[in-house]
Amino acid sequence: MMTPVTSLVSSLGNYVLFMGKAVSSARSAVHLRREVFHQAVRLGFNALPVVMLASAFAGIVTTLQTAYQLQNTVLTEDAIGAIVVPTLMLELCALVPGLVMASRVGASVAAEIGTMKVSEQIDALEAMGLNSVSHLVLPRVLAGLLMFPAMYVASALVAVTAGGFAGEYMGFLSMDAFVRGARTYFAPFDAVYGMTKSIAFGYIITSIACWKGFNTHGGAQGVGNATTQAVVVSCVNILIADFIVAELLL
């Protein structure tokens, strides 16, 4: 009987071998450019509304909480924008969309590939001489690597704008003061750091979802289990990757 540690090491090894097979078949996936574009629209554009909603509320709540904590201090209104914008760009505008996309994209990809696995459609692709890994996995992983940074940029714009308007509407500070504080202490590295995390999150979510989908067994119940595992494992690994990137770059 496998112990939890042995099971974890075995799963990690299977994942590395799976992604190694995907990378080794990258040359045969050159002809799948149209599929990469299709997956980019599915994974990115179709998920944009819920990501924008989550980002807007992240910006609003961060601004209001920061203003509340600073209201009895000697700091000026500019300090709110100087604190909120780096907080959003360094952390929340990458992490919040990442967790949202793990739930939406991770579940969708795992369920789709898992259904193909249990219905033997993947076996049919192999029987036709197609490389199922390059045909199904690479377009989704590449789409994640392309779309997640774009989602980060859109998330940052929405969160910062929503935070500024919320601060002015609630009477904590003016939009001019918010923008002035943000511009005064803005560092280009904040955007580079957030973009790096979004790329890592995009790879983690899509690759784990594909891996769980390919290892689905047991019919409809197996698809449900694979979908749940894809979301949970993706969220946990996003938090781990968040710490690792912070440790390496900050």
BELMO-V286233 format. One line per field, one symbol per residue. psi: psi as a letter, one per 40 degrees, with the letter a starting at -180 (. if undefined). Layout:
BEGIN
psi->???
END
This chain:
BEGIN
psi->hhidddddddddddddddddddddeddeedefdddddddddddcddeddddddddddddddddddddddedeieiiddddddddddddddcdedddddddddddddddddddddddddefdddddddeeihddddddddddddddddddddddddddddddddddddddeediiddddddddddehhdddddddddddddddddddddddddddfhifadddddddddddddddddddddddddddddd.
END
